[in-house]
Amino acid sequence: MTLHHTQLHTGSHDLPVSSALADFMTGGWATPPLPDGTRVPGVAHLAGRRARLAARFPGERLLVPAGELRVRSHDCDHRFRPHSAYAWLTGLTGEDQPGHVLVLEPDGEAVLYLRPRSPRDADGAFYRDRKYGEFWVGRRPDLTEAEQLTGVRCAHLDDLAPHPSDRNAAQDAELATVLSELRLVKDAWEVDQLQQAVDHTVTGFEDVVRSLPAALRHPRGERWIEGVFQLRARAEGNGTGYETIAAAGAHACVLHWIRNDGPLDPDQLLLLDAGVETDSLYTADITRTLPLSGRFSPVQRRVYELVLAAQDAGIAALKPGASFRDFHRACSGVLAEGLADWGVLRIPAAQALTADSGLHRRYTLCSSGHMLGLDVHDCGRARAEQYLDGVLTEGQVLTVEPGLYLQPDDETLPRELRGIGVRIEDDLVITADGARLMSGGLPRTVDGVEEWMDGLLAGNV
């Protein structure tokens, strides 16, 4: 978007620009082109995705915005991430996309309305505009380069003329729902991106274990853990796919603990829920619960092995044609039986599992998994009959993540169980005859976890 001087996003502390400097800044600039043949990753799949979307709304004009910058503090914006539907349809995933809009015209043609790079002319936006000028935020492609990248006709954002009949994905519930449902089944390229995210996440978990001696010494060891994983996520991808949960001790009983401001105690467990997001914006979502001493205590082992048995049952329930809810029911059944066997659940498991009871959920409140993809809780706008009440299909990627969250102040629990939180979460892709464990690079059993930690910590000596 070409900006006039009065529209430039300048800061209050900017120095005035003299006429001499303004003149000097307009000349002597080379224009480095993007490399010949550059295309956005996964470009071969994009036209088909757009065609499937257009076919659901024949003869209508569809707008899918990338989204806008949001202020974090005064004149500092949050790091920008394009909307997942926009990224899925365009392959454009970078921080240079705020304000851009994909339009599918009634005849099915796709047009990308973009803010091209600032011209090096008397306007001065390229060095004076703090929000979009490339001296401040980096180079953007021009329209020709953008067309080369995407294979889509590109136009200036100023030329986007909304019509009353437009359907905008940011405001139209039906369009947002269809976009979610179209993403439920992943193609081979998407599965590969998710596997890359998982593999980098496995490396990040290894980094965390190696860092435990230093983290244990720090008064905010949880935050040390968060930072170690974030380093791997930024080095290998776009960052984390969601805020890391680094929950030690009773913090593990807080389902979405992201404050991460507590110390680490070697007598306690660490629940680490974290995922690397690739540059293509696909994210992993893995949880391991680790003994900070390197060894599970007998009571910690008892809780962990019940959760592991529940996860095993959930994974065994995954196959094409199975109800999406089947794996959750399988996990819940094992947890309820275990809680009843311990005497914690004072009614039979079968009774607790009925729709009019659910008393076991005091200790395992949330669902046992969700779809995974560009969003950590992927395809969340899909209709229940297509997702939660639907059936599993080959190519879907999801998590299985049962947990027990035994609150520190829960007087229905024996004292030795209070304050223990355990979740085990893995990422799986539905195959023709079952499911493939994508995150098998991380051990799941008690013995496997202890041996894995031993090996990593021995390397620190």
Solvent accessible surface area in square Angstrom, and as a share of the most:
residue,aa,sasa,rsa
1,M,73,0.33
2,T,69,0.40
3,L,10,0.05
4,H,125,0.56
5,H,103,0.46
6,T,132,0.77
7,Q,88,0.39
8,L,16,0.08
9,H,72,0.32
10,T,64,0.37
11,G,13,0.12
12,S,117,0.76
13,H,125,0.56
14,D,50,0.26
15,L,155,0.77
16,P,123,0.78
17,V,43,0.25
18,S,63,0.41
19,S,90,0.58
20,A,77,0.60
21,L,76,0.38
22,A,33,0.26
23,D,104,0.54
24,F,161,0.67
25,M,27,0.12
26,T,48,0.28
27,G,45,0.44
28,G,87,0.84
29,W,101,0.35
30,A,88,0.68
31,T,85,0.50
32,P,77,0.49
33,P,107,0.67
34,L,46,0.23
35,P,95,0.60
36,D,138,0.71
37,G,57,0.55
38,T,45,0.26
39,R,118,0.43
40,V,11,0.06
41,P,88,0.55
42,G,14,0.13
43,V,51,0.29
44,A,94,0.73
45,H,63,0.28
46,L,3,0.01
47,A,63,0.49
48,G,33,0.32
49,R,5,0.02
50,R,26,0.09
51,A,62,0.48
52,R,116,0.42
53,L,0,0.00
54,A,21,0.16
55,A,74,0.58
56,R,109,0.40
57,F,7,0.03
58,P,105,0.66
59,G,57,0.54
60,E,61,0.27
61,R,22,0.08
62,L,1,0.00
63,L,9,0.05
64,V,1,0.01
65,P,27,0.17
66,A,1,0.01
67,G,27,0.26
68,E,112,0.50
69,L,44,0.22
70,R,183,0.67
71,V,97,0.56
72,R,167,0.61
73,S,56,0.36
74,H,157,0.70
75,D,75,0.39
76,C,75,0.45
77,D,44,0.23
78,H,95,0.42
79,R,152,0.56
80,F,20,0.08
81,R,78,0.28
82,P,0,0.00
83,H,104,0.46
84,S,4,0.03
85,A,1,0.01
86,Y,0,0.00
87,A,5,0.04
88,W,5,0.02
89,L,0,0.00
90,T,1,0.00
91,G,11,0.10
92,L,17,0.08
93,T,31,0.18
94,G,31,0.30
95,E,83,0.37
96,D,46,0.24
97,Q,7,0.03
98,P,7,0.05
99,G,8,0.08
100,H,5,0.02
101,V,15,0.08
102,L,0,0.00
103,V,0,0.00
104,L,1,0.01
105,E,34,0.15
106,P,70,0.44
107,D,119,0.61
108,G,38,0.36
109,E,71,0.32
110,A,15,0.11
111,V,0,0.00
112,L,0,0.00
113,Y,20,0.08
114,L,8,0.04
115,R,15,0.05
116,P,20,0.13
117,R,30,0.11
118,S,11,0.07
119,P,66,0.41
120,R,58,0.21
121,D,62,0.32
122,A,79,0.62
123,D,24,0.13
124,G,2,0.02
125,A,6,0.05
126,F,0,0.00
127,Y,29,0.11
128,R,65,0.24
129,D,1,0.01
130,R,55,0.20
131,K,61,0.26
132,Y,27,0.10
133,G,0,0.00
134,E,19,0.08
135,F,102,0.42
136,W,116,0.41
137,V,90,0.52
138,G,33,0.32
139,R,76,0.28
140,R,13,0.05
141,P,24,0.15
142,D,45,0.23
143,L,54,0.27
144,T,102,0.59
145,E,14,0.06
146,A,3,0.02
147,E,65,0.29
148,Q,50,0.22
149,L,26,0.13
150,T,2,0.01
151,G,61,0.58
152,V,7,0.04
153,R,121,0.44
154,C,10,0.06
155,A,15,0.12
156,H,35,0.16
157,L,21,0.11
158,D,80,0.42
159,D,96,0.50
160,L,32,0.16
161,A,55,0.43
162,P,100,0.63
163,H,88,0.39
164,P,146,0.92
165,S,88,0.57
166,D,27,0.14
167,R,48,0.18
168,N,30,0.15
169,A,14,0.11
170,A,77,0.60
171,Q,150,0.67
172,D,31,0.16
173,A,64,0.50
174,E,96,0.43
175,L,0,0.00
176,A,12,0.09
177,T,23,0.14
178,V,9,0.05
179,L,4,0.02
180,S,5,0.03
181,E,20,0.09
182,L,30,0.15
183,R,10,0.04
184,L,10,0.05
185,V,69,0.40
186,K,10,0.04
187,D,43,0.23
188,A,86,0.66
189,W,55,0.19
190,E,5,0.02
191,V,24,0.14
192,D,71,0.37
193,Q,20,0.09
194,L,0,0.00
195,Q,37,0.16
196,Q,74,0.33
197,A,0,0.00
198,V,1,0.00
199,D,72,0.38
200,H,49,0.22
201,T,0,0.00
202,V,17,0.10
203,T,43,0.25
204,G,0,0.00
205,F,0,0.00
206,E,41,0.19
207,D,25,0.13
208,V,0,0.00
209,V,0,0.00
210,R,100,0.36
211,S,17,0.11
212,L,2,0.01
213,P,55,0.35
214,A,28,0.22
215,A,0,0.00
216,L,52,0.26
217,R,185,0.67
218,H,69,0.31
219,P,101,0.63
220,R,106,0.39
221,G,0,0.00
222,E,0,0.00
223,R,95,0.35
224,W,102,0.36
225,I,0,0.00
226,E,45,0.20
227,G,39,0.38
228,V,31,0.18
229,F,0,0.00
230,Q,73,0.32
231,L,129,0.64
232,R,64,0.23
233,A,0,0.00
234,R,93,0.34
235,A,73,0.57
236,E,65,0.29
237,G,8,0.08
238,N,37,0.19
239,G,5,0.05
240,T,35,0.20
241,G,21,0.20
242,Y,42,0.16
243,E,108,0.49
244,T,6,0.03
245,I,10,0.05
246,A,0,0.00
247,A,0,0.00
248,A,6,0.04
249,G,7,0.06
250,A,38,0.29
251,H,52,0.23
252,A,3,0.02
253,C,4,0.02
254,V,71,0.41
255,L,46,0.23
256,H,137,0.61
257,W,19,0.07
258,I,87,0.44
259,R,163,0.59
260,N,0,0.00
261,D,58,0.30
262,G,4,0.04
263,P,89,0.56
264,L,12,0.06
265,D,55,0.29
266,P,68,0.42
267,D,115,0.60
268,Q,70,0.31
269,L,8,0.04
270,L,0,0.00
271,L,1,0.01
272,L,0,0.00
273,D,10,0.05
274,A,0,0.00
275,G,0,0.00
276,V,0,0.00
277,E,6,0.03
278,T,7,0.04
279,D,94,0.49
280,S,14,0.09
281,L,0,0.00
282,Y,4,0.02
283,T,1,0.00
284,A,0,0.00
285,D,5,0.03
286,I,0,0.00
287,T,0,0.00
288,R,1,0.01
289,T,0,0.00
290,L,1,0.00
291,P,1,0.01
292,L,7,0.03
293,S,68,0.44
294,G,4,0.03
295,R,123,0.45
296,F,16,0.07
297,S,39,0.25
298,P,120,0.75
299,V,33,0.19
300,Q,15,0.07
301,R,82,0.30
302,R,94,0.34
303,V,0,0.00
304,Y,0,0.00
305,E,78,0.35
306,L,22,0.11
307,V,0,0.00
308,L,20,0.10
309,A,43,0.33
310,A,0,0.00
311,Q,0,0.00
312,D,66,0.34
313,A,29,0.23
314,G,0,0.00
315,I,38,0.19
316,A,85,0.66
317,A,26,0.20
318,L,6,0.03
319,K,113,0.48
320,P,45,0.29
321,G,54,0.52
322,A,9,0.07
323,S,35,0.23
324,F,10,0.04
325,R,91,0.33
326,D,47,0.25
327,F,2,0.01
328,H,58,0.26
329,R,136,0.50
330,A,31,0.24
331,C,0,0.00
332,S,13,0.08
333,G,18,0.17
334,V,42,0.24
335,L,3,0.02
336,A,0,0.00
337,E,90,0.40
338,G,8,0.08
339,L,0,0.00
340,A,28,0.22
341,D,118,0.61
342,W,61,0.21
343,G,43,0.41
344,V,5,0.03
345,L,11,0.06
346,R,179,0.65
347,I,40,0.20
348,P,86,0.54
349,A,5,0.04
350,A,76,0.59
351,Q,95,0.42
352,A,0,0.00
353,L,69,0.34
354,T,62,0.36
355,A,117,0.91
356,D,135,0.70
357,S,37,0.24
358,G,18,0.18
359,L,100,0.50
360,H,12,0.05
361,R,121,0.44
362,R,139,0.51
363,Y,10,0.04
364,T,12,0.07
365,L,100,0.50
366,C,51,0.31
367,S,63,0.40
368,S,5,0.03
369,G,8,0.08
370,H,22,0.10
371,M,3,0.01
372,L,0,0.00
373,G,0,0.00
374,L,6,0.03
375,D,50,0.26
376,V,25,0.14
377,H,103,0.46
378,D,1,0.00
379,C,1,0.00
380,G,61,0.58
381,R,136,0.50
382,A,14,0.11
383,R,105,0.38
384,A,45,0.35
385,E,101,0.45
386,Q,81,0.36
387,Y,20,0.08
388,L,78,0.39
389,D,84,0.44
390,G,9,0.08
391,V,88,0.51
392,L,3,0.02
393,T,58,0.34
394,E,94,0.42
395,G,11,0.10
396,Q,7,0.03
397,V,0,0.00
398,L,0,0.00
399,T,0,0.00
400,V,0,0.00
401,E,19,0.08
402,P,3,0.02
403,G,3,0.03
404,L,0,0.00
405,Y,6,0.02
406,L,0,0.00
407,Q,63,0.28
408,P,68,0.43
409,D,116,0.60
410,D,8,0.04
411,E,148,0.66
412,T,40,0.23
413,L,4,0.02
414,P,53,0.33
415,R,191,0.70
416,E,96,0.43
417,L,1,0.00
418,R,56,0.20
419,G,13,0.13
420,I,20,0.10
421,G,1,0.01
422,V,0,0.00
423,R,9,0.03
424,I,0,0.00
425,E,0,0.00
426,D,0,0.00
427,D,0,0.00
428,L,1,0.00
429,V,9,0.05
430,I,1,0.01
431,T,39,0.23
432,A,77,0.60
433,D,133,0.69
434,G,12,0.12
435,A,35,0.27
436,R,106,0.39
437,L,61,0.30
438,M,8,0.03
439,S,0,0.00
440,G,46,0.44
441,G,54,0.52
442,L,2,0.01
443,P,33,0.21
444,R,46,0.17
445,T,70,0.40
446,V,4,0.02
447,D,82,0.42
448,G,18,0.17
449,V,1,0.00
450,E,16,0.07
451,E,119,0.54
452,W,39,0.14
453,M,0,0.00
454,D,60,0.31
455,G,49,0.48
456,L,21,0.11
457,L,47,0.23
458,A,65,0.50
459,G,65,0.62
460,N,68,0.35
461,V,170,0.98
